[in-house]
Amino acid sequence: MAKDLLRLSGLTKAYPGVVANDDVSFDIREGEIHALLGENGAGKSTLVKMIYGLVKPDSGSMELRGAPYAPSEPSAARAAGVAMVFQHFSLFDALDVAENVALGMENPPKPRDLARQIREVSETYGLPLDPARTVGTLSAGERQRVEIIRCLLQDPKLLIMDEPTSVLTPQEVEILFETLRKLKAEGTAILYISHKLEEIRALCDHATILRLGKKVATCTPSETTAREMAEMMVGASFASPAPKTTTPGEVLLRVDNLTLPAPGAFGTPLRGISFELRAGEVLGFGGVAGNGQDELLLALSGERKADKGTIWVKGADVSRDGPIARRAVGFLCAPEERLGHAAAPDMSLTENAVMTAGRRQRLVSNGFINWKRAERFAADVISRFDVRTPGTHVAARALSGGNLQKFVIGREVAQDPDVLVVNQPTWGVDAAAAAAIRQALLDLAAKGAAILVISQDLDELMEIADRFGALNEGRLSALKPVAQLNIEEIGLMMGGAHDMEVAHVAE
């Protein structure tokens, strides 16, 4: 019988106006992969921050291997054998792998010894990595390996992983799972946070479910369906998106030979991208992070002007137009980076609504903002998309990531665009919220809008898209009907190894 490695007893943490964790207690055993589940705002991030020494609990206690455990900072947690791989990588593009690994260590060895250790660990755990490679040249999956190896070099007893598969191809997910199972066999405990419930079922031994800061349930994932876990998380049943019944109509967006240099030393150039998107259609673009998704959205939104190629919206050439002019003709875009790009962090939700909806929703007239109208619009978005916030006056940065995502997508959908491009529409949101966002996109398509969804969630694209294309190194594969594809074929397309001829016209 495995021993308890980490014991949490009555952990409570409150912030002004909200109790993030309320009397949370559970155990993590040695050699166990333990899932931590919960909808957005359930308290998962605060809890792992307390375990990792980033946040101090208001009350409650922790024990690690039977001894009191209260890390004052992450370095103390690492010294005690607790390591964490964050969802957002903390790497420097201009430095090589070994230099990045050294920056995350308290007392790094000499460069030659460190390089040898990196090679040994990477080979042992099936995560091949060259210590001399510049991080800016690595794929998202390889960058994650840097973070994992940096943790493994410190011989952790508990490894915390936050949404580790969000940037991986299906093939890379299998490699990661093999690594985690090997660590488990060696006695390492893993606390695994993910919204991908089928992954939880395949990988994890036990699961703890949080809701509104409280522990509400535990389960054995292999004996529990994904829907049952999702309903434990939200405390209610919810509907899956209804299948589309509309037939695609006229071409609303046509992109011909869109070509754009990389925005910086480590960006991705766009290479001759062409496609057509019709009224009532949902087109899905998949790809591992860093293969041109952000660059494509910047070019389509008008934030960057293409060096070559044309963009036609409803038959008009908008290639030289900026974002405001494109929005005026009903061509709206929602970027992946919600805080700082899609929303201004220190502005209220009302002010953020005005920033993109001011013209289409008549929130601005003759240079003056109609604040009452703007507040009503923001409040409508909050209500329709179940954004958990005290009100429209709250700053964007005060919302949890998932709730801000719901606001950003809702703000664009509520404007009834003719063409909508969204990058990672359900990134970081729970199963119920993801289902609601996908249904909103399908409803918009049913009303005659043309929808382009750029996503790393292949299940999402398989669920809502009519046709699929893969982005790889800034190129677009041939577009294929989703009904004719399976996950393995899509994974190969994303890796650039299958049928990567450019699609010049819709099939």
Phi, psi and omega per residue, in radians:
M1 nan 2.180 -3.106
A2 -1.162 2.523 3.121
K3 -1.443 2.721 3.009
D4 -1.220 2.270 3.081
L5 -1.616 -0.899 -3.124
L6 -2.173 2.262 3.103
R7 -2.093 2.135 3.083
L8 -1.809 2.269 -3.094
S9 -2.264 1.881 3.014
G10 1.093 0.591 -3.118
L11 -1.154 2.232 3.135
T12 -2.335 2.358 3.077
K13 -2.521 2.187 -3.135
A14 -2.129 2.538 3.008
Y15 -2.098 2.882 -3.132
P16 -0.929 2.050 3.069
G17 1.530 -0.090 -3.100
V18 -2.664 2.445 3.014
V19 -1.728 1.878 -3.062
A20 -1.277 -0.729 3.073
N21 -2.327 2.309 -3.041
D22 -2.212 1.714 3.033
D23 0.986 0.915 -3.101
V24 -1.533 2.224 3.125
S25 -2.392 2.273 2.949
F26 -2.964 2.925 -3.090
D27 -2.052 2.604 3.010
I28 -2.105 2.218 -3.069
R29 -1.616 2.793 3.031
E30 -1.096 2.477 3.089
G31 1.105 0.544 -3.119
E32 -2.118 2.465 2.963
I33 -1.784 1.923 -2.983
H34 -1.966 2.101 -3.139
A35 -1.482 2.462 3.009
L36 -2.022 1.969 -3.024
L37 -2.049 2.693 3.090
G38 2.939 2.650 3.097
E39 -1.271 3.033 -3.132
N40 -1.030 2.300 -3.117
G41 1.466 0.152 -3.116
A42 -1.333 -0.316 3.105
G43 1.943 0.157 -3.112
K44 -1.082 -0.847 -3.076
S45 -1.103 -0.748 3.127
T46 -1.092 -0.710 -3.113
L47 -1.099 -0.842 -3.112
V48 -1.219 -0.492 3.064
K49 -1.146 -0.610 3.072
M50 -1.194 -0.704 3.121
I51 -1.123 -0.617 -3.057
Y52 -1.607 -0.004 3.064
G53 1.499 0.223 3.111
L54 -1.506 -0.415 -3.115
V55 -2.359 2.466 3.111
K56 -1.725 2.239 3.129
P57 -1.168 2.617 3.061
D58 -1.293 -0.614 3.101
S59 -2.720 2.944 -3.077
G60 1.694 3.071 -3.087
S61 -2.566 2.878 3.072
M62 -2.297 2.593 3.020
E63 -2.238 2.348 3.089
L64 -2.077 2.027 -3.080
R65 0.938 0.722 3.044
G66 1.456 -0.082 -3.129
A67 -1.922 2.601 3.099
P68 -0.963 2.418 -3.080
Y69 -2.343 2.032 -3.138
A70 -2.578 1.298 -3.071
P71 -1.128 2.296 -3.132
S72 -1.473 -0.303 3.139
E73 -2.832 2.891 -3.107
P74 -1.004 -0.600 -3.137
S75 -1.085 -0.609 3.092
A76 -1.198 -0.667 3.089
A77 -1.120 -0.776 3.134
R78 -1.091 -0.707 3.129
A79 -1.101 -0.507 3.138
A80 -1.491 -0.094 3.109
G81 1.779 0.344 3.118
V82 -1.945 2.176 -3.128
A83 -2.199 2.758 -3.103
M84 -2.474 2.338 3.002
V85 -1.841 1.950 -3.070
F86 -1.393 2.758 3.114
Q87 -1.109 -0.672 3.117
H88 -1.780 2.089 -3.045
F89 -1.189 2.486 3.111
S90 -1.931 1.267 -3.075
L91 -2.183 2.666 3.098
F92 -1.787 2.048 -3.061
D93 -1.027 -0.632 -3.013
A94 -1.390 -0.192 3.138
L95 -1.699 2.778 3.121
D96 -1.467 3.082 -3.073
V97 -1.024 -0.854 -3.083
A98 -1.089 -0.697 -3.140
E99 -1.146 -0.689 3.096
N100 -1.151 -0.694 3.117
V101 -1.121 -0.742 -3.117
A102 -1.078 -0.641 -3.122
L103 -1.129 -0.401 -3.138
G104 -1.673 0.157 -3.123
M105 -1.961 2.542 -3.132
E106 -1.206 -0.806 -3.130
N107 -2.324 1.358 -3.083
P108 -1.146 2.538 3.082
P109 -1.276 3.121 3.089
K110 -1.067 2.615 -3.063
P111 -0.894 -0.740 -3.109
R112 -1.152 -0.728 3.131
D113 -1.178 -0.672 -3.137
L114 -1.139 -0.751 3.121
A115 -1.031 -0.728 3.119
R116 -1.116 -0.749 -3.135
Q117 -1.122 -0.686 3.116
I118 -1.076 -0.781 3.132
R119 -1.090 -0.768 -3.106
E120 -1.104 -0.831 -3.123
V121 -1.155 -0.726 -3.115
S122 -1.121 -0.643 3.112
E123 -1.279 -0.704 -3.124
T124 -1.060 -0.693 -3.043
Y125 -1.808 0.241 3.059
G126 1.169 0.585 3.142
L127 -2.162 1.198 -3.025
P128 -0.988 2.312 -3.068
L129 -2.725 2.341 3.111
D130 -1.628 2.055 -3.098
P131 -1.048 -0.402 -3.068
A132 -1.583 -0.099 -3.130
R133 -1.205 2.400 3.037
T134 -1.248 2.285 -3.039
V135 -1.048 -0.597 -3.138
G136 -1.074 -0.298 3.136
T137 -1.680 0.002 -3.074
L138 -1.534 2.638 3.009
S139 -1.281 2.953 3.115
A140 -1.054 -0.699 3.126
G141 -1.115 -0.686 3.115
E142 -1.212 -0.610 3.085
R143 -1.106 -0.695 3.102
Q144 -1.098 -0.632 3.101
R145 -1.058 -0.652 3.107
V146 -1.040 -0.809 -3.133
E147 -1.102 -0.746 -3.115
I148 -1.162 -0.791 -3.120
I149 -1.133 -0.639 3.075
R150 -1.023 -0.671 3.094
C151 -1.239 -0.780 -3.048
L152 -1.158 -0.505 3.110
L153 -1.132 -0.298 3.131
Q154 -1.700 0.181 3.055
D155 0.878 1.063 -3.075
P156 -1.272 2.613 3.008
K157 -1.646 -0.435 3.069
L158 -2.337 2.195 3.114
L159 -2.007 2.080 3.111
I160 -1.682 2.255 -3.136
M161 -2.199 2.166 -3.087
D162 -1.880 1.950 3.138
E163 0.812 0.999 -3.003
P164 -1.269 -0.307 -3.065
T165 -1.800 0.131 -3.040
S166 -1.177 -0.304 -3.110
V167 -2.049 0.308 -3.025
L168 -1.957 2.625 2.975
T169 -1.315 2.848 3.095
P170 -0.963 -0.649 3.125
Q171 -1.164 -0.681 3.116
E172 -1.201 -0.567 3.089
V173 -1.071 -0.752 3.135
E174 -1.095 -0.697 3.108
I175 -1.100 -0.769 3.125
L176 -1.077 -0.769 -3.132
F177 -1.075 -0.689 3.093
E178 -1.067 -0.717 3.113
T179 -1.098 -0.798 -3.112
L180 -1.146 -0.643 3.108
R181 -1.181 -0.606 3.086
K182 -1.152 -0.752 3.082
L183 -1.073 -0.731 3.109
K184 -1.038 -0.777 -3.130
A185 -1.094 -0.474 3.128
E186 -1.491 -0.017 3.086
G187 1.765 -0.029 3.107
T188 -1.292 2.355 3.052
A189 -1.592 2.532 -3.127
I190 -2.252 2.182 3.030
L191 -1.749 2.010 -2.889
Y192 -2.037 2.062 3.132
I193 -1.876 2.201 3.118
S194 -2.789 2.631 3.002
H195 -1.643 -0.070 -3.102
K196 -1.562 1.661 -2.943
L197 -1.253 -0.506 3.082
E198 -1.185 -0.583 3.035
E199 -1.122 -0.735 3.102
I200 -1.014 -0.768 -3.122
R201 -1.108 -0.649 -3.086
A202 -1.355 -0.474 -2.938
L203 -1.922 -0.685 -2.853
C204 -1.632 2.566 3.138
D205 -1.463 -0.754 -3.141
H206 -2.418 2.810 3.108
A207 -2.422 2.416 3.005
T208 -1.946 2.284 -3.083
I209 -1.925 2.228 3.069
L210 -1.839 2.534 3.014
R211 -2.528 2.142 -3.130
L212 0.918 0.710 3.054
G213 1.515 -0.167 -3.110
K214 -1.882 2.618 2.969
K215 -1.351 2.146 -3.066
V216 -1.977 -0.316 -3.105
A217 -2.886 2.797 2.928
T218 -2.298 2.716 3.118
C219 -2.764 2.923 2.988
T220 -1.759 1.881 -3.003
P221 -0.965 -0.655 -3.105
S222 -1.144 -0.336 -3.134
E223 -1.840 0.149 -3.066
T224 -2.243 2.381 3.124
T225 -1.318 2.772 3.105
A226 -1.054 -0.689 3.134
R227 -1.136 -0.701 3.122
E228 -1.084 -0.722 3.109
M229 -1.147 -0.731 3.139
A230 -1.082 -0.683 -3.126
E231 -1.270 -0.514 2.997
M232 -1.118 -0.676 -3.101
M233 -1.139 -0.740 -3.035
V234 -1.694 -0.228 3.117
G235 1.339 0.288 -3.136
A236 -2.850 2.878 3.042
S237 -1.433 2.778 3.094
F238 -2.593 2.757 -3.059
A239 -1.588 2.481 2.990
S240 -1.332 2.700 3.124
P241 -0.971 2.376 3.110
A242 -1.289 2.494 -3.129
P243 -1.130 2.590 3.124
K244 -1.258 2.502 3.094
T245 -2.141 -0.047 -3.085
T246 -1.398 2.668 3.063
T247 -1.785 2.286 -3.130
P248 -0.966 2.459 -3.116
G249 -1.866 -2.334 -3.067
E250 -1.265 2.758 3.104
V251 -1.235 2.136 3.102
L252 -1.816 -0.469 3.111
L253 -2.326 2.201 3.058
R254 -2.261 2.206 3.119
V255 -2.042 2.170 -3.095
D256 -2.083 2.002 2.970
N257 0.943 0.768 -3.118
L258 -1.185 2.084 -3.047
T259 -2.337 2.298 -3.035
L260 -2.656 2.284 3.112
P261 -1.180 2.828 3.111
A262 -1.068 2.476 -3.114
P263 -1.259 -0.211 -3.134
G264 -2.877 -2.995 -3.062
A265 -1.072 -0.531 -3.056
F266 -2.076 0.274 3.075
G267 -1.432 -3.090 -3.109
T268 -2.079 2.199 3.061
P269 -1.297 2.647 3.002
L270 -1.613 2.346 -2.992
R271 -2.152 1.592 2.991
G272 1.051 0.822 -3.109
I273 -1.395 2.261 3.129
S274 -2.430 2.398 3.047
F275 -2.940 2.875 3.025
E276 -2.157 2.563 -3.122
L277 -2.328 2.240 -3.013
R278 -1.834 2.786 3.062
A279 -1.008 2.360 3.107
G280 1.394 0.087 -3.087
E281 -1.874 2.547 2.975
V282 -1.978 2.038 3.122
L283 -1.835 2.287 -3.112
G284 -1.932 2.229 3.035
F285 -1.942 2.097 3.078
G286 -1.850 2.946 3.113
G287 2.827 2.600 3.033
V288 -1.179 2.512 -3.119
A289 -0.896 2.428 3.085
G290 1.606 0.272 -3.139
N291 -1.905 0.341 3.043
G292 1.961 0.070 -3.114
Q293 -1.071 -0.889 -3.116
D294 -1.127 -0.721 -3.130
E295 -1.113 -0.669 3.127
L296 -1.144 -0.753 3.133
L297 -1.118 -0.700 3.118
L298 -1.077 -0.660 3.135
A299 -1.248 -0.700 -3.127
L300 -1.244 -0.611 -3.115
S301 -1.319 -0.329 -3.089
G302 1.650 0.063 3.110
E303 -1.244 -0.501 2.982
R304 -2.232 2.364 -3.137
K305 -1.602 2.299 -3.120
A306 -1.206 2.490 3.068
D307 -1.238 -0.538 -3.039
K308 -2.582 2.552 3.116
G309 1.808 2.947 -3.099
T310 -2.308 2.667 3.074
I311 -2.174 2.104 -3.127
W312 -1.970 2.273 3.068
V313 -2.113 2.077 -3.114
K314 0.894 0.695 3.062
G315 1.496 -0.080 -3.131
A316 -1.845 2.439 3.133
D317 -1.385 2.026 3.139
V318 -1.954 0.261 -3.013
S319 -0.992 -0.600 -3.090
R320 -1.681 -0.022 -3.117
D321 -1.416 2.650 3.051
G322 -1.552 -3.106 -3.085
P323 -1.024 -0.693 -3.082
I324 -1.126 -0.784 -3.133
A325 -1.153 -0.660 3.132
R326 -1.180 -0.673 3.100
R327 -1.145 -0.589 -3.109
A328 -1.094 -0.498 3.139
V329 -1.680 0.201 3.045
G330 1.574 0.326 -3.140
F331 -1.869 1.773 -3.035
L332 -1.965 2.614 -3.134
C333 -2.364 2.524 3.073
A334 -2.204 1.974 -3.062
P335 -1.350 2.926 -3.137
E336 -1.219 -0.770 -3.053
E337 -1.330 1.772 -3.003
R338 -1.331 -0.649 -3.082
L339 -1.753 1.854 -3.121
G340 1.996 -0.464 3.099
H341 -2.033 -0.999 3.110
A342 -1.353 -0.444 -3.132
A343 -2.491 2.475 3.071
A344 -1.425 2.084 -2.968
P345 -0.953 -0.761 -3.018
D346 -1.615 -0.015 3.078
M347 -1.543 2.651 3.121
S348 -1.227 2.934 3.097
L349 -1.127 -0.618 3.072
T350 -1.079 -0.817 3.134
E351 -1.113 -0.668 3.106
N352 -1.181 -0.542 3.060
A353 -1.141 -0.725 -3.129
V354 -1.107 -0.604 -3.039
M355 -1.035 -0.627 -3.130
T356 -1.964 -0.351 -3.068
A357 -1.880 0.036 -3.049
G358 -0.944 -0.719 -3.063
R359 -1.459 -0.859 -3.051
R360 -1.180 -0.569 -3.104
Q361 -1.735 0.152 3.124
R362 0.960 0.772 3.088
L363 -1.508 -0.249 -3.138
V364 -2.223 2.316 3.124
S365 -2.426 2.166 3.137
N366 0.948 0.613 3.101
G367 1.487 -0.024 -3.132
F368 -1.911 2.418 -3.137
I369 -1.533 2.269 3.025
N370 -1.523 1.632 -2.993
W371 -1.152 -0.615 3.120
K372 -1.127 -0.765 3.118
R373 -1.140 -0.694 3.141
A374 -1.126 -0.729 3.110
E375 -1.101 -0.716 3.131
R376 -1.106 -0.709 3.131
F377 -1.136 -0.809 3.122
A378 -1.074 -0.730 3.130
A379 -1.113 -0.630 3.119
D380 -1.143 -0.727 3.098
V381 -1.085 -0.803 -3.138
I382 -1.029 -0.737 -3.116
S383 -1.240 -0.838 -3.077
R384 -1.119 -0.598 -3.035
F385 -1.915 0.281 3.029
D386 0.881 0.881 3.096
V387 -1.396 2.081 -3.080
R388 -1.432 1.767 -3.112
T389 -2.753 2.612 3.120
P390 -1.107 -0.414 -3.135
G391 2.951 -3.120 -3.071
T392 -1.255 -0.275 -3.098
H393 -1.390 -0.218 -3.035
V394 -1.236 2.452 3.099
A395 -1.217 2.581 -3.104
A396 -1.010 -0.670 -3.077
R397 -1.185 -0.267 -3.126
A398 -1.399 -0.247 -3.136
L399 -1.434 2.622 2.982
S400 -1.137 2.807 -3.094
G401 -1.008 -0.752 -3.121
G402 -1.175 -0.674 3.129
N403 -1.225 -0.627 3.063
L404 -1.158 -0.639 3.097
Q405 -1.065 -0.753 3.126
K406 -1.096 -0.673 3.134
F407 -1.166 -0.774 -3.095
V408 -1.097 -0.834 3.141
I409 -1.181 -0.723 3.138
G410 -1.086 -0.669 3.131
R411 -1.046 -0.665 -3.122
E412 -1.379 -0.762 -3.133
V413 -1.082 -0.667 -3.094
A414 -1.157 -0.227 3.123
Q415 -1.546 0.035 3.121
D416 0.873 1.057 -3.139
P417 -1.227 2.755 2.990
D418 -1.406 -0.647 3.091
V419 -2.292 2.249 3.130
L420 -2.235 2.221 3.046
V421 -1.971 2.172 3.139
V422 -2.216 2.344 3.122
N423 -1.876 2.031 3.138
Q424 1.026 1.058 -3.022
P425 -1.128 -0.484 -3.095
T426 -2.027 0.401 -3.124
W427 -1.104 2.132 3.049
G428 1.358 0.236 3.108
V429 -1.908 2.731 -3.085
D430 -1.324 3.044 -3.017
A431 -1.049 -0.747 -3.119
A432 -1.167 -0.765 3.131
A433 -1.158 -0.682 3.114
A434 -1.087 -0.744 3.120
A435 -1.086 -0.693 -3.142
A436 -1.159 -0.730 3.123
I437 -1.133 -0.764 3.129
R438 -1.100 -0.684 3.111
Q439 -1.140 -0.665 3.105
A440 -1.091 -0.680 3.098
L441 -1.165 -0.736 3.112
L442 -1.147 -0.678 3.106
D443 -1.105 -0.694 3.115
L444 -1.107 -0.733 3.100
A445 -1.125 -0.670 3.136
A446 -1.100 -0.444 3.105
K447 -1.466 -0.040 3.065
G448 1.921 0.046 3.100
A449 -1.356 2.691 3.049
A450 -1.765 2.205 -3.011
I451 -2.081 2.220 2.985
L452 -1.955 2.063 3.136
V453 -1.910 2.033 3.054
I454 -1.739 2.096 -3.013
S455 -2.654 2.593 3.009
Q456 -1.659 -0.038 3.120
D457 -1.598 1.761 -3.058
L458 -1.189 -0.610 3.088
D459 -1.052 -0.652 3.117
E460 -1.095 -0.833 -3.113
L461 -1.152 -0.673 3.122
M462 -1.145 -0.502 -3.081
E463 -1.392 -0.668 -2.978
I464 -2.017 -0.298 -3.021
A465 -1.512 2.570 3.013
D466 -1.489 -0.747 3.112
R467 -2.261 2.747 -3.069
F468 -2.288 2.459 2.981
G469 -2.384 2.634 -3.120
A470 -1.943 2.374 3.033
L471 -1.666 2.250 3.127
N472 -2.527 2.026 -3.126
E473 0.926 0.681 3.069
G474 1.406 0.128 3.081
R475 -1.914 2.672 3.129
L476 -1.934 2.277 3.107
S477 -1.231 3.017 2.965
A478 -1.078 2.506 3.129
L479 -1.478 2.376 -3.087
K480 -2.316 2.557 3.063
P481 -1.059 2.323 -3.108
V482 -1.046 -0.595 -3.103
A483 -1.075 -0.352 -3.114
Q484 -1.688 0.078 -3.060
L485 -2.048 2.707 2.944
N486 -2.127 3.002 -3.050
I487 -1.049 -0.684 -3.118
E488 -1.111 -0.765 3.123
E489 -1.112 -0.701 3.111
I490 -1.113 -0.728 3.108
G491 -1.042 -0.705 3.104
L492 -1.159 -0.702 3.096
M493 -1.082 -0.716 3.135
M494 -1.134 -0.556 3.124
G495 -1.413 -0.042 3.101
G496 1.404 0.205 -3.039
A497 -1.804 0.107 -3.049
H498 -2.494 1.942 2.935
D499 0.955 1.008 -3.048
M500 -1.647 0.443 3.050
E501 -1.163 2.605 -3.083
V502 -1.296 2.397 3.110
A503 -1.587 1.933 -3.089
H504 -1.538 -0.440 3.119
V505 -2.442 2.824 3.076
A506 -1.178 2.600 3.091
E507 -1.371 nan nan
